[in-house]
Each structure stands twice: as C-alpha cells, then as structure tokens.
Amino acid sequence: MNTTISFEPETLTIEDNLFEEILRAADVVGKIYGVENSELSITLTDDEHIHALNKKFRGIDRATDVLSFAFRESDEPEIIGADFEILGDVIISLERAKVQAEEYGHSFLREIIFLEVHGILHLLGYDHISEDERQEMESEQKFIMSKLGIGR
C-alpha cells in the first residue's frame, strides 16, 4: 500500500522501528483485503489536535484515540481511470495511545498498530455500531494482529 505518514504538529517524532511497523501493518492489511495498490494517509498527532478534529467533524468535544475519514464516503469527485484507490485518512493520537497502552498493559507499539488497523478497517467499511458489527470488526482486528505477529 502506498502509505504516507505525517505529524501534526510537525515537531512530534517516533522511533524508526515504529515508523517501519506502521508501514508494514498497512501493507499487510492491504494484501489481506486486496487493496495493496491503494493510497492511505496516516497522521500521528497529539490530544489537542485530535480533539479539535473530533469536535469539528463528529461534534464530540473531547480527544479520542483514532479517527478515520474514508475517501469513498467524502464529497470528493471520483478519480476516473486511476490505477489506485484512495482509501482515506487515519489520524492517531500518540498521547492517547501511550495512556491506553499503559492502562491495557501492553506496548506502545502494539497500541499504535491496533489503532491503525482499527482505523483502516473503518476505511474499508467496517463499523461497530451494532453488536454484530462490533463482533465482526473485533474478529477482523484479532486476525490482522495475529498475521502481524503482534499480541497483547
């Protein structure tokens, strides 16, 4: 998958191994779901920025761990004749991920990759509004994490 990783604010950084694992996870998900030629944007951010996005786009006035914005659900025009699909954007709060990793008792890397997988699944049309949807999405997340070799 053609994955672009950016930081907001730009002063945020992560270790090189985490950067590589984020790219690897996107590639694995792409192959599993047949979207390996797609484009994906991942933004790593802080609680302040994700809070502002959550409030603006979802009307929820608090920080969250991950947001997904699917291109196919946007008002953007379809790109005719392209050899790729633009999946959309996944935004992950590094601050929330750190807190959650500590709360759940697993590594920061595991939490970031889990949030990435969760976000990409939303871009692919998975959701967790109903109990059946939640169970299906949870099953997919477990499957992908096992394929990545990243356990709790």
C-alpha positions as CSV (number, residue, x, y, z in Angstrom):
1,M,0.0,0.0,0.0
2,N,1.2,3.5,-0.7
3,T,1.2,4.9,2.8
4,T,2.1,8.5,3.7
5,I,2.8,9.2,7.4
6,S,2.8,12.7,8.6
7,F,2.9,14.5,12.0
8,E,0.7,17.2,13.4
9,P,2.2,19.2,14.9
10,E,5.3,18.6,12.9
11,T,7.5,18.6,16.0
12,L,6.2,15.1,17.0
13,T,8.5,12.2,16.4
14,I,8.5,8.4,16.8
15,E,11.2,5.8,16.8
16,D,12.3,4.4,13.4
17,N,11.1,0.9,14.3
18,L,7.6,2.2,15.0
19,F,7.6,4.1,11.7
20,E,8.6,0.8,9.9
21,E,5.9,-1.2,11.7
22,I,3.2,1.3,10.8
23,L,4.2,0.9,7.1
24,R,4.4,-2.9,7.4
25,A,0.9,-3.1,9.0
26,A,-0.6,-1.0,6.2
27,D,1.0,-3.3,3.6
28,V,-0.3,-6.5,5.4
29,V,-3.8,-5.1,5.7
30,G,-3.7,-4.0,2.0
31,K,-2.8,-7.6,0.9
32,I,-5.4,-9.2,3.1
33,Y,-8.2,-7.1,1.7
34,G,-7.0,-6.8,-1.8
35,V,-6.3,-3.0,-1.7
36,E,-2.5,-3.2,-1.8
37,N,-2.4,-0.6,-4.7
38,S,-4.4,1.9,-2.6
39,E,-3.3,5.1,-1.1
40,L,-3.5,5.7,2.6
41,S,-2.7,8.7,4.7
42,I,-1.8,8.3,8.4
43,T,-1.4,11.3,10.6
44,L,0.2,10.9,14.1
45,T,-0.9,13.7,16.3
46,D,-1.5,14.9,19.9
47,D,-4.7,15.1,22.0
48,E,-5.1,18.8,21.3
49,H,-5.3,18.3,17.5
50,I,-7.4,15.2,17.5
51,H,-9.8,16.9,20.0
52,A,-10.3,19.7,17.5
53,L,-10.9,17.3,14.7
54,N,-13.3,15.2,16.8
55,K,-15.3,18.3,17.7
56,K,-15.3,19.7,14.2
57,F,-16.2,16.6,12.2
58,R,-18.1,14.4,14.8
59,G,-19.5,17.1,17.2
60,I,-17.8,15.3,20.1
61,D,-15.9,17.7,22.4
62,R,-13.1,15.5,23.6
63,A,-9.9,13.9,22.5
64,T,-10.1,10.4,21.1
65,D,-7.6,7.7,20.1
66,V,-8.2,7.3,16.4
67,L,-10.3,9.0,13.7
68,S,-10.9,7.7,10.2
69,F,-12.0,9.7,7.2
70,A,-12.9,7.4,4.2
71,F,-12.4,8.9,0.8
72,R,-15.2,6.8,-0.6
73,E,-17.6,8.5,1.8
74,S,-16.5,12.0,1.1
75,D,-17.9,14.6,-1.3
76,E,-14.7,14.5,-3.3
77,P,-15.2,13.6,-7.0
78,E,-14.3,10.1,-8.2
79,I,-10.9,9.8,-9.9
80,I,-11.6,8.2,-13.3
81,G,-9.0,5.9,-14.8
82,A,-6.7,5.8,-11.8
83,D,-4.7,2.6,-11.2
84,F,-5.3,3.0,-7.4
85,E,-7.9,3.8,-4.9
86,I,-7.6,6.5,-2.3
87,L,-8.7,4.8,1.0
88,G,-8.6,7.9,3.1
89,D,-7.1,9.2,6.3
90,V,-6.4,7.7,9.7
91,I,-5.5,10.1,12.5
92,I,-3.9,8.6,15.7
93,S,-3.3,10.4,18.9
94,L,0.2,9.4,20.2
95,E,-0.8,10.8,23.7
96,R,-4.0,8.7,23.9
97,A,-2.1,5.6,22.6
98,K,0.5,5.9,25.3
99,V,-2.1,6.2,28.1
100,Q,-4.1,3.3,26.7
101,A,-1.0,1.1,26.3
102,E,-0.3,1.6,30.0
103,E,-3.9,1.1,31.0
104,Y,-4.1,-2.2,29.0
105,G,-0.7,-3.4,30.0
106,H,0.8,-3.8,26.6
107,S,3.4,-2.0,24.5
108,F,3.1,1.4,22.9
109,L,3.9,-0.2,19.5
110,R,1.0,-2.7,20.0
111,E,-1.4,0.1,20.8
112,I,-0.4,2.2,17.8
113,I,-0.6,-0.7,15.4
114,F,-4.0,-1.7,16.8
115,L,-5.4,1.8,16.4
116,E,-4.0,1.9,12.8
117,V,-5.7,-1.4,12.0
118,H,-8.9,-0.3,13.6
119,G,-8.8,2.9,11.5
120,I,-8.1,1.2,8.3
121,L,-10.9,-1.3,8.8
122,H,-13.3,1.7,9.2
123,L,-11.9,3.0,5.8
124,L,-12.8,-0.4,4.3
125,G,-16.4,-0.2,5.6
126,Y,-16.3,-2.0,8.9
127,D,-18.0,-0.4,11.9
128,H,-19.0,-1.2,15.5
129,I,-22.4,0.4,15.9
130,S,-24.4,-2.8,16.3
131,E,-23.3,-5.8,18.4
132,D,-23.0,-7.9,15.2
133,E,-20.8,-5.3,13.6
134,R,-18.7,-4.9,16.7
135,Q,-18.1,-8.6,16.9
136,E,-17.2,-8.8,13.2
137,M,-14.8,-5.9,13.4
138,E,-13.2,-7.3,16.6
139,S,-12.7,-10.6,14.9
140,E,-11.0,-8.9,11.9
141,Q,-8.8,-6.9,14.2
142,K,-7.7,-10.0,16.0
143,F,-7.0,-11.8,12.7
144,I,-4.9,-9.0,11.4
145,M,-2.9,-8.5,14.7
146,S,-2.2,-12.2,14.6
147,K,-1.0,-12.0,11.0
148,L,1.3,-9.1,12.1
149,G,2.6,-11.2,15.0
150,I,1.7,-8.5,17.5
151,G,0.0,-9.9,20.6
152,R,-1.0,-8.4,23.8
